[in-house]
Amino acid sequence: MTSSSSCHLLDILAEVLDPRHKKGKRHPLNSILALIVIGLLANHKGYTSIATWARNQPELAKALGFRSAKPPCAATIHNLLKRLDVVSLEASLTKWVFSKLEDFQVLKTKGLEGIAIDGKELCGSKDPETGFRTHLLAAVSHETGIVLAECAVDGKTNEIPISTQLLKAFDVIGKVVTTDALLTQKTFCEEVLENKADYALPVKENHKQMYEDIRQLFEPLSETDTPEVEKRRFESLHTEEGAHLDTHTDVQKARGCIITRTVTASTVLTDYINWPGIAQVYRYKTHRENTKTGEVSRHTQYCITSLSPEVASAKDLIKLQRGHWTIENKVHWVRDTAFCEDASQARTGSMPHVMAALRNTAMSVLRFNGYTKIAETLRLFASEPKLAVNLIL
């Protein structure tokens, strides 16, 4: 990698509020946080392992700006992380991410830019006093798999009120927000539109009337009707002036399966459904066939979007539907498998959230520098930690 791809994390991390007293402060905060990121990139799973490993890396300590020849011990790191201001940390990391995204070539391609919002509970973070586990809500770029912002969901509430706070943490202008059905709420959609963004959201039976209206539009009125009769009925609904109908099918062969995805979008119900900014409703159908066993599985989902037909075709909506799974495949799954997040027993104070934020940062460092095979790269950096250091200096 060239030096021009350097992330310059140390300067950003220096902006994080330091909870320690000035007197007796031995190690710079940004150096400690950068050390943890480097340790994660070098395939260490927790701060204890990182602290032990760093004691045998004198050149690393010097490069990261430690004043002492020896980096901090595990107890020092523990006492710092449990008291760290996670709001300040997340704000600084979001600032860093967007400064890097300005030069990231992937996002300069044409087309709709999707942002997936979803939550994750850290399995090993159960607080012995309250019984609550740390629950984090994150916003992730469809195109890059990079976490743009993240915030904690208090054990006494849920993701719905926190989602509107998350939208204020970064610039969503011109983006398309995708979520699961829990966040298909009027208040959330109003907030998205106020921020000059759009949404593409699933509808389930928790919105019974809207779900039934959309289902009845796309599904046969009678089980005895032939496909030809149903097709004529459906097309006749779109003969009125201003009605729009669009269908697109995408076929993919992957991992021994043939997956057929079809989106059918319509504007017929937009004046009938009372929902902020609704411009289209659509049905997303998947048909998965195992080429070895012949086993077939089918899934149908009904959705709404504020994107007009002129802005988003059925083909664009398929891309957004598939893009939403980026947050599971490139963030949550990677944190669980490559970084062993669910196995972590860190559960004191702010520590679970801080470590999750630094895992996100480690993943972003890799993706900004063109590394896509995360587990393989971590093993490489374990044997050559200087390669990881070069990415953030």
C-alpha positions in Angstrom: 0.0 0.0 0.0 1.1 3.5 -0.7 1.6 6.1 2.0 -1.2 8.2 0.5 -3.7 5.7 1.8 -2.6 6.3 5.4 -5.5 6.8 7.8 -3.9 9.3 10.3 -6.0 7.9 13.2 -3.7 9.3 15.9 -4.7 12.9 15.3 -8.4 12.0 15.4 -8.1 9.9 18.5 -6.4 12.8 20.2 -9.8 14.6 20.1 -11.5 12.0 22.4 -12.3 13.3 25.9 -9.8 11.8 28.4 -11.5 10.8 31.7 -8.2 10.7 33.6 -6.8 13.4 35.9 -4.0 15.4 34.4 -1.7 14.6 37.4 -0.1 11.2 37.1 -1.2 10.6 33.5 1.6 8.5 32.0 0.4 7.3 28.6 -1.3 9.4 25.9 -5.0 8.5 25.3 -4.7 8.4 21.6 -1.6 6.1 21.8 -3.5 3.6 23.9 -6.5 3.6 21.6 -4.3 3.2 18.5 -2.4 0.4 20.2 -5.7 -1.5 20.7 -6.6 -1.0 17.0 -3.1 -2.3 16.0 -3.5 -5.2 18.4 -6.9 -6.1 16.8 -5.4 -5.9 13.4 -2.6 -8.2 14.6 -5.2 -10.9 15.4 -5.4 -10.3 19.1 -9.0 -10.6 20.4 -9.0 -8.6 23.7 -7.1 -5.8 25.6 -5.4 -8.3 27.9 -3.8 -10.1 25.0 -2.9 -6.9 23.3 -1.2 -5.5 26.5 0.9 -8.6 26.9 1.9 -8.7 23.3 2.7 -4.9 23.1 5.2 -5.3 26.0 7.5 -7.2 23.6 7.1 -4.6 20.8 9.4 -1.6 21.8 9.4 -0.2 18.3 5.7 -0.2 18.2 5.5 1.8 21.5 7.8 4.4 20.1 6.0 4.7 16.8 2.6 5.2 18.5 4.0 8.0 20.7 4.3 6.4 24.1 6.6 8.4 26.4 7.6 5.3 28.3 9.6 2.4 26.7 6.9 0.0 27.9 3.2 0.4 26.8 0.5 0.2 29.5 -0.4 -3.0 31.3 -3.8 -4.7 31.0 -5.0 -3.2 34.3 -4.2 0.4 33.1 -6.1 -0.2 29.8 -9.0 -1.8 31.7 -9.3 1.2 34.1 -9.3 3.6 31.1 -11.7 1.8 28.8 -14.4 1.3 31.4 -14.5 5.1 32.1 -14.1 6.3 28.5 -16.7 8.7 27.1 -18.1 6.6 24.3 -20.2 9.4 22.8 -17.0 11.4 22.3 -15.2 8.4 20.9 -18.0 7.6 18.4 -18.2 11.2 17.3 -14.4 11.3 16.6 -14.5 8.0 14.7 -17.5 9.2 12.6 -15.6 12.4 11.8 -12.6 10.3 10.7 -14.7 7.9 8.6 -16.3 10.7 6.6 -12.9 12.5 6.1 -11.7 9.2 4.5 -14.9 8.6 2.5 -14.3 11.9 0.6 -11.4 10.3 -1.2 -12.7 6.7 -1.3 -13.2 5.8 -5.0 -16.0 3.3 -4.5 -18.5 6.0 -3.4 -17.8 8.1 -6.5 -19.7 5.6 -8.7 -23.1 6.5 -10.0 -26.3 5.2 -8.4 -28.2 5.3 -5.1 -26.1 5.2 -2.0 -27.6 3.0 0.6 -27.2 3.1 4.4 -28.2 0.1 6.5 -29.3 0.6 10.1 -29.5 -2.4 12.4 -28.8 -3.4 16.0 -26.5 -6.0 17.6 -26.5 -7.3 21.2 -23.0 -8.2 22.6 -23.6 -11.7 24.0 -20.8 -11.7 26.6 -21.5 -8.2 27.9 -24.2 -8.9 30.5 -23.9 -6.5 33.4 -24.1 -8.5 36.7 -26.0 -5.8 38.4 -28.6 -4.8 35.9 -28.7 -8.0 33.8 -28.7 -6.0 30.6 -26.4 -6.7 27.7 -24.8 -3.9 25.6 -27.0 -3.3 22.6 -25.6 -1.1 19.8 -27.3 0.4 16.8 -25.1 1.1 13.8 -25.4 2.7 10.4 -23.3 1.0 7.6 -22.6 2.0 4.0 -24.0 -0.6 1.6 -21.2 0.0 -0.9 -18.2 -0.3 1.5 -19.3 -2.2 4.5 -17.9 0.6 6.7 -19.6 1.7 9.9 -20.5 5.4 9.6 -21.9 5.9 13.1 -23.0 3.8 16.1 -24.8 4.5 19.4 -25.9 2.5 22.4 -29.5 1.4 23.1 -30.3 1.7 26.7 -31.7 -1.4 28.4 -34.9 0.5 29.4 -35.8 1.5 25.8 -35.5 0.0 22.3 -34.1 0.9 18.9 -37.0 3.1 17.8 -36.2 6.3 19.7 -32.4 5.8 19.3 -32.7 5.5 15.5 -33.7 9.1 15.2 -30.7 10.1 17.3 -28.4 8.0 15.1 -29.5 9.9 12.0 -28.3 13.1 13.6 -24.8 11.7 14.1 -23.8 11.9 10.4 -24.7 13.4 7.1 -27.5 11.4 5.4 -28.4 14.0 2.7 -29.1 12.2 -0.6 -28.7 8.7 0.9 -31.3 5.9 1.1 -31.8 4.4 4.5 -32.7 0.7 4.9 -33.7 -1.0 8.1 -35.6 -4.1 9.4 -39.3 -3.9 10.0 -38.9 -2.7 13.6 -38.0 0.8 12.4 -40.8 1.0 9.9 -42.3 3.8 12.0 -43.8 7.1 11.0 -41.6 9.1 13.3 -38.5 7.5 11.9 -39.6 8.1 8.3 -40.3 11.7 9.1 -36.9 12.1 10.5 -35.3 10.6 7.4 -37.2 13.0 5.2 -36.4 16.0 7.3 -32.7 15.1 6.9 -33.2 15.2 3.1 -32.7 11.5 2.7 -35.0 8.6 1.5 -36.1 5.3 2.9 -36.8 1.8 1.6 -38.3 -0.2 4.4 -40.1 -3.6 4.9 -43.7 -3.8 6.1 -44.9 -6.6 8.3 -48.0 -7.4 10.2 -47.3 -5.0 13.0 -48.8 -2.5 10.6 -51.7 -4.7 9.8 -53.8 -2.4 7.5 -50.9 -1.3 5.4 -49.5 -4.8 5.2 -52.9 -6.2 4.0 -53.4 -3.4 1.5 -50.0 -4.1 -0.1 -50.4 -7.9 0.0 -53.9 -7.7 -1.6 -52.5 -5.5 -4.4 -49.8 -8.0 -5.4 -51.3 -11.4 -4.5 -54.2 -13.2 -6.4 -57.7 -12.3 -5.3 -58.7 -15.9 -5.6 -56.7 -19.2 -5.5 -58.7 -20.4 -8.5 -57.7 -17.6 -10.8 -55.2 -18.6 -13.5 -51.9 -16.7 -13.8 -53.2 -15.1 -17.0 -56.4 -13.8 -15.3 -54.4 -12.5 -12.4 -51.9 -10.7 -14.7 -54.7 -9.0 -16.6 -56.3 -7.9 -13.3 -53.0 -6.5 -12.0 -52.1 -4.7 -15.2 -55.6 -3.2 -15.4 -55.1 -1.5 -12.1 -52.2 0.5 -13.6 -54.1 1.8 -16.7 -55.1 5.0 -15.0 -53.2 8.1 -15.7 -50.2 8.5 -13.5 -50.1 4.9 -12.3 -46.7 3.3 -12.7 -45.7 -0.4 -12.7 -42.2 -1.8 -13.0 -40.8 -5.3 -12.6 -37.2 -6.6 -12.6 -35.7 -10.1 -12.1 -32.2 -10.9 -11.1 -30.7 -14.4 -11.2 -27.5 -15.3 -9.4 -25.6 -18.6 -9.1 -23.6 -18.8 -5.8 -22.5 -21.6 -3.5 -24.4 -24.4 -5.2 -27.6 -22.4 -5.4 -29.6 -20.6 -8.0 -31.2 -17.5 -6.5 -33.9 -15.6 -8.4 -34.9 -12.2 -7.0 -37.9 -10.3 -8.4 -39.1 -6.8 -7.4 -42.5 -5.5 -8.6 -43.1 -1.9 -7.8 -46.3 0.1 -8.0 -47.6 3.6 -7.3 -51.3 2.6 -7.2 -51.5 2.8 -3.3 -49.4 5.8 -2.6 -52.4 8.2 -2.4 -54.4 5.7 -0.4 -51.8 4.8 2.3 -51.4 7.5 4.9 -47.6 7.4 5.4 -44.9 10.2 5.3 -43.4 10.6 1.9 -44.5 7.2 0.4 -43.9 7.1 -3.3 -44.0 3.4 -4.2 -44.9 0.1 -2.7 -43.2 -3.1 -3.9 -43.0 -6.8 -3.5 -39.6 -8.5 -3.1 -39.7 -12.2 -3.9 -36.7 -14.6 -3.6 -36.6 -18.2 -5.0 -33.6 -20.3 -3.9 -32.9 -23.7 -5.4 -30.1 -26.0 -4.3 -28.6 -27.4 -7.4 -27.4 -30.6 -5.6 -30.5 -31.5 -3.6 -33.2 -29.8 -5.6 -34.5 -28.2 -2.3 -36.4 -25.0 -3.0 -37.1 -22.2 -0.6 -39.3 -19.1 -1.2 -39.6 -15.8 0.6 -41.9 -12.8 0.0 -41.5 -9.4 1.6 -43.6 -6.3 1.1 -42.0 -2.9 1.3 -42.5 0.9 1.0 -40.1 3.6 -0.3 -40.0 7.4 -0.6 -38.1 7.0 -3.9 -40.2 7.9 -6.9 -40.2 5.6 -10.0 -38.1 8.3 -11.8 -35.4 8.0 -9.2 -35.5 4.3 -8.4 -36.5 1.5 -10.8 -37.3 -2.0 -9.7 -33.7 -2.9 -10.6 -32.5 -0.2 -8.1 -34.8 -1.5 -5.4 -33.4 -5.0 -5.8 -29.9 -3.6 -5.3 -31.0 -1.7 -2.1 -32.7 -4.9 -0.7 -29.5 -6.9 -1.3 -27.3 -4.1 0.0 -29.1 -4.0 3.4 -27.5 -7.4 4.2 -24.1 -5.7 4.2 -24.5 -4.8 7.8 -24.9 -8.5 8.7 -22.4 -10.0 6.3 -19.6 -7.4 6.5 -19.9 -6.0 10.0 -21.8 -8.2 12.5 -20.6 -11.5 11.2 -17.0 -10.3 10.8 -17.0 -8.9 14.4 -18.3 -12.3 15.6 -16.0 -14.6 13.6 -12.8 -12.7 12.9 -12.7 -10.6 16.1 -14.6 -13.1 18.4 -16.8 -10.4 19.7 -19.5 -12.6 21.1 -16.9 -14.6 23.0 -15.6 -11.4 24.7 -16.4 -11.2 28.5 -15.7 -7.4 28.7 -18.7 -6.1 30.5 -17.5 -3.3 32.9 -18.7 0.2 32.3 -18.2 1.5 28.8 -15.7 -1.2 27.9 -18.0 -3.4 25.7 -19.1 -0.4 23.6 -15.5 1.0 23.3 -14.1 -2.4 22.2 -16.9 -2.7 19.6 -16.1 0.8 18.3 -12.4 -0.1 18.0 -13.3 -3.3 16.1 -15.3 -1.2 13.7 -12.3 1.0 13.3 -10.0 -1.9 12.6 -12.3 -3.2 9.9 -12.6 0.3 8.4 -8.8 0.7 8.3 -8.6 -2.6 6.3 -11.4 -1.7 3.9 -10.1 1.8 3.3 -6.8 0.3 2.3 -8.3 -2.3 0.0 -8.2 -5.4 2.2 -11.4 -7.5 1.7 -10.4 -10.9 3.2 -10.4 -9.8 6.8 -9.5 -13.1 8.6 -6.7 -13.8 6.2 -5.3 -10.2 6.6 -5.4 -10.5 10.4 -3.2 -13.6 10.2 -0.8 -11.8 7.9 -0.5 -8.8 10.3 0.0 -11.1 13.2 3.3 -12.2 11.7 4.1 -8.7 10.3 2.6 -6.1 12.7 4.6 -3.3 11.0 2.2 -3.6 8.1 -0.7 -2.8 10.4 1.2 0.1 12.0 1.9 1.7 8.6 -1.9 1.8 7.9 -2.6 4.3 10.7 0.5 6.5 10.8 
